[in-house]
Amino acid sequence: MYSGICSAIGDSSYTTFDGKMFSFTTTCEQSLLALGSVLVTQQNLHCGTSGLCGKKVVVSVGAMKIELAKGMDLKVGGVVFPDGNYRWVVGTCSVALP
């Protein structure tokens, strides 16, 4: 089994699983992970006249989607969870593919 960490921090800083750093200042959707039926994408959002700031992150495993976006309710599998203050999501995930 292999393990690794990738990250999207701030408005444009990305680190890949092999530790390489990149900077993208765009609202295009970026793929952080695409492996079999697992897909993690991230998107910068416009932040008034100050450029880009917030992000939308979508974690997809098969047909199940978890959507996180600044200023929006948490959405899991199409179900909205309006209560709470979802600012940080920290977790560990293992995916085994044949």
C-alpha positions in Angstrom: 0.0 0.0 0.0 1.2 3.5 -0.9 0.5 6.6 1.0 1.0 10.3 0.3 -0.3 13.8 0.8 -1.2 16.4 -1.7 -2.5 19.9 -0.8 -4.2 23.0 -2.1 -3.4 25.9 0.3 -4.4 29.6 0.0 -5.5 31.0 -3.4 -3.0 29.3 -5.6 -0.5 27.0 -3.9 -0.5 23.3 -4.7 1.8 20.5 -3.6 1.7 17.1 -5.4 2.1 13.7 -3.8 5.8 13.7 -4.8 6.3 17.1 -3.0 6.5 19.3 -6.1 5.0 22.8 -5.7 2.9 24.6 -8.3 1.0 27.8 -8.5 -2.2 28.3 -10.5 -4.1 31.6 -10.3 -7.2 30.6 -12.2 -10.8 29.6 -11.5 -10.5 26.4 -13.5 -11.1 23.2 -11.8 -7.9 21.4 -10.7 -7.7 17.6 -10.2 -5.9 16.8 -7.0 -6.5 13.0 -7.3 -7.9 10.8 -10.0 -7.5 7.1 -9.3 -10.1 4.6 -10.5 -13.5 5.7 -9.2 -12.0 8.2 -6.8 -11.8 11.8 -7.9 -10.9 14.9 -5.8 -11.2 18.3 -7.5 -10.7 21.8 -6.3 -11.7 25.2 -7.7 -10.8 28.8 -6.7 -13.6 31.2 -6.4 -13.6 35.0 -7.2 -13.2 37.1 -4.1 -14.5 40.6 -5.1 -11.8 42.8 -6.5 -9.0 41.1 -4.4 -8.6 38.2 -6.8 -9.1 34.6 -5.9 -9.7 33.2 -2.4 -12.3 30.6 -1.5 -12.3 27.1 -2.8 -14.8 24.5 -3.7 -13.7 20.9 -3.1 -15.5 17.9 -4.4 -14.7 14.4 -3.3 -16.2 11.7 -5.5 -16.1 8.0 -4.9 -18.2 6.3 -7.6 -21.6 8.0 -7.6 -21.2 9.4 -4.1 -20.1 13.1 -3.9 -19.1 15.3 -1.0 -19.1 19.0 -1.9 -17.5 21.7 0.3 -17.5 25.4 -0.6 -17.0 28.6 1.2 -20.2 30.2 2.3 -22.3 27.2 1.3 -23.9 24.3 3.2 -22.2 20.9 3.2 -23.6 18.6 0.6 -23.1 14.8 0.7 -24.7 12.6 -2.0 -27.0 15.4 -2.9 -28.3 15.9 0.7 -27.7 19.3 2.1 -26.6 19.6 5.8 -27.4 23.3 6.6 -26.5 23.3 10.3 -23.0 23.9 11.6 -20.0 25.9 10.6 -17.9 23.8 8.2 -14.6 25.7 7.9 -12.1 22.9 8.1 -12.2 19.3 7.1 -9.4 17.2 8.2 -9.4 13.5 7.7 -7.6 10.3 6.7 -8.8 8.2 3.8 -7.6 4.9 2.5 -8.6 3.6 -0.9 -7.8 0.1 -2.1 -8.3 -0.7 -5.8 -7.8 -4.1 -7.4 
